[in-house]
Amino acid sequence: MRNDLKKIEKICAHCEHAVIIRESDVCVCGEHGVVRASDNCRAFKPDLLKVTPHVRKLPDGDYDATVFLDI
């Protein structure tokens, strides 16, 4: 868990204090008011619900249900 927090890009769009305004590059910050989503500051607190997870892809191959279901 701790390593996941270190990998998060420290921008306002991923901060707990910021609320993103729809379809724009602007956030309303609880600490600094209206700021760009790509800005950063010392008050950054990561919010894991705002970060899109990286999806791992399976290697190419022929798979059937027995591979995933321990049948």
DOVEX-710367 format. One record per residue (C-alpha): residue number from 1; residue in three letters; x, y, z. Coordinates in steps of 0.2 Angstrom, whole numbers, plus 2048, in hexadecimal, padded with zeros to 3 digits. Each point is the difference from the previous one (the first is absolute). Layout:
! DOVEX-710367
<rec><pos>NUM</pos><code>ALA</code><east>X</east><north>Y</north><up>Z</up></rec>
...
! end
This chain:
! DOVEX-710367
<rec><pos>1</pos><code>MET</code><east>800</east><north>800</north><up>800</up></rec>
<rec><pos>2</pos><code>ARG</code><east>80E</east><north>80C</north><up>805</up></rec>
<rec><pos>3</pos><code>ASN</code><east>809</east><north>7FD</north><up>7EF</up></rec>
<rec><pos>4</pos><code>ASP</code><east>7F0</east><north>804</north><up>7F6</up></rec>
<rec><pos>5</pos><code>LEU</code><east>7FF</east><north>811</north><up>809</up></rec>
<rec><pos>6</pos><code>LYS</code><east>812</east><north>804</north><up>7FA</up></rec>
<rec><pos>7</pos><code>LYS</code><east>7FC</east><north>7FC</north><up>7EE</up></rec>
<rec><pos>8</pos><code>ILE</code><east>7F1</east><north>80C</north><up>7FF</up></rec>
<rec><pos>9</pos><code>GLU</code><east>804</east><north>810</north><up>7F6</up></rec>
<rec><pos>10</pos><code>LYS</code><east>7FF</east><north>80F</north><up>80C</up></rec>
<rec><pos>11</pos><code>ILE</code><east>7F4</east><north>80B</north><up>7F7</up></rec>
<rec><pos>12</pos><code>CYS</code><east>7F0</east><north>809</north><up>806</up></rec>
<rec><pos>13</pos><code>ALA</code><east>7F5</east><north>7F4</north><up>7F6</up></rec>
<rec><pos>14</pos><code>HIS</code><east>805</east><north>7F2</north><up>80B</up></rec>
<rec><pos>15</pos><code>CYS</code><east>7FF</east><north>809</north><up>811</up></rec>
<rec><pos>16</pos><code>GLU</code><east>7F4</east><north>7FE</north><up>80E</up></rec>
<rec><pos>17</pos><code>HIS</code><east>7FD</east><north>813</north><up>802</up></rec>
<rec><pos>18</pos><code>ALA</code><east>7FC</east><north>803</north><up>7ED</up></rec>
<rec><pos>19</pos><code>VAL</code><east>7EF</east><north>7FE</north><up>7F7</up></rec>
<rec><pos>20</pos><code>ILE</code><east>802</east><north>7FF</north><up>7EE</up></rec>
<rec><pos>21</pos><code>ILE</code><east>7F4</east><north>80B</north><up>7F5</up></rec>
<rec><pos>22</pos><code>ARG</code><east>7F8</east><north>7F6</north><up>7F2</up></rec>
<rec><pos>23</pos><code>GLU</code><east>808</east><north>801</north><up>7EE</up></rec>
<rec><pos>24</pos><code>SER</code><east>80D</east><north>80C</north><up>805</up></rec>
<rec><pos>25</pos><code>ASP</code><east>812</east><north>801</north><up>806</up></rec>
<rec><pos>26</pos><code>VAL</code><east>7FB</east><north>809</north><up>810</up></rec>
<rec><pos>27</pos><code>CYS</code><east>7FE</east><north>7FA</north><up>812</up></rec>
<rec><pos>28</pos><code>VAL</code><east>7F8</east><north>808</north><up>810</up></rec>
<rec><pos>29</pos><code>CYS</code><east>80D</east><north>7FD</north><up>80E</up></rec>
<rec><pos>30</pos><code>GLY</code><east>7FB</east><north>801</north><up>812</up></rec>
<rec><pos>31</pos><code>GLU</code><east>811</east><north>808</north><up>804</up></rec>
<rec><pos>32</pos><code>HIS</code><east>803</east><north>80C</north><up>7F2</up></rec>
<rec><pos>33</pos><code>GLY</code><east>7F0</east><north>803</north><up>7F6</up></rec>
<rec><pos>34</pos><code>VAL</code><east>7FF</east><north>7FE</north><up>7EE</up></rec>
<rec><pos>35</pos><code>VAL</code><east>80F</east><north>7F8</north><up>7F8</up></rec>
<rec><pos>36</pos><code>ARG</code><east>805</east><north>7F7</north><up>7F1</up></rec>
<rec><pos>37</pos><code>ALA</code><east>7FF</east><north>7ED</north><up>801</up></rec>
<rec><pos>38</pos><code>SER</code><east>812</east><north>7FD</north><up>7FB</up></rec>
<rec><pos>39</pos><code>ASP</code><east>806</east><north>80C</north><up>80E</up></rec>
<rec><pos>40</pos><code>ASN</code><east>808</east><north>7F9</north><up>810</up></rec>
<rec><pos>41</pos><code>CYS</code><east>803</east><north>806</north><up>812</up></rec>
<rec><pos>42</pos><code>ARG</code><east>807</east><north>7FB</north><up>811</up></rec>
<rec><pos>43</pos><code>ALA</code><east>7EF</east><north>7FC</north><up>807</up></rec>
<rec><pos>44</pos><code>PHE</code><east>7FE</east><north>7F2</north><up>7F4</up></rec>
<rec><pos>45</pos><code>LYS</code><east>7F7</east><north>7F0</north><up>807</up></rec>
<rec><pos>46</pos><code>PRO</code><east>7FD</east><north>7F2</north><up>7F4</up></rec>
<rec><pos>47</pos><code>ASP</code><east>7EE</east><north>7FA</north><up>7FD</up></rec>
<rec><pos>48</pos><code>LEU</code><east>801</east><north>7EF</north><up>7F9</up></rec>
<rec><pos>49</pos><code>LEU</code><east>7EE</east><north>801</north><up>7F9</up></rec>
<rec><pos>50</pos><code>LYS</code><east>805</east><north>80D</north><up>7F4</up></rec>
<rec><pos>51</pos><code>VAL</code><east>80E</east><north>7F6</north><up>7F8</up></rec>
<rec><pos>52</pos><code>THR</code><east>7FD</east><north>7F5</north><up>7F1</up></rec>
<rec><pos>53</pos><code>PRO</code><east>808</east><north>7EF</north><up>804</up></rec>
<rec><pos>54</pos><code>HIS</code><east>80C</east><north>7F8</north><up>7F3</up></rec>
<rec><pos>55</pos><code>VAL</code><east>7F9</east><north>7F1</north><up>7F8</up></rec>
<rec><pos>56</pos><code>ARG</code><east>80B</east><north>7F1</north><up>7FD</up></rec>
<rec><pos>57</pos><code>LYS</code><east>7FE</east><north>7F7</north><up>7F0</up></rec>
<rec><pos>58</pos><code>LEU</code><east>801</east><north>7ED</north><up>7FF</up></rec>
<rec><pos>59</pos><code>PRO</code><east>80D</east><north>7F9</north><up>7F4</up></rec>
<rec><pos>60</pos><code>ASP</code><east>7FA</east><north>7FA</north><up>7EF</up></rec>
<rec><pos>61</pos><code>GLY</code><east>7FB</east><north>7ED</north><up>801</up></rec>
<rec><pos>62</pos><code>ASP</code><east>7F2</east><north>7F4</north><up>800</up></rec>
<rec><pos>63</pos><code>TYR</code><east>7F6</east><north>801</north><up>810</up></rec>
<rec><pos>64</pos><code>ASP</code><east>7F1</east><north>7F6</north><up>806</up></rec>
<rec><pos>65</pos><code>ALA</code><east>7F6</east><north>801</north><up>811</up></rec>
<rec><pos>66</pos><code>THR</code><east>80B</east><north>7F3</north><up>808</up></rec>
<rec><pos>67</pos><code>VAL</code><east>80F</east><north>80B</north><up>800</up></rec>
<rec><pos>68</pos><code>PHE</code><east>7F6</east><north>80D</north><up>80B</up></rec>
<rec><pos>69</pos><code>LEU</code><east>7F4</east><north>7F6</north><up>80A</up></rec>
<rec><pos>70</pos><code>ASP</code><east>80A</east><north>7F1</north><up>808</up></rec>
<rec><pos>71</pos><code>ILE</code><east>7F4</east><north>7F3</north><up>7F9</up></rec>
! end
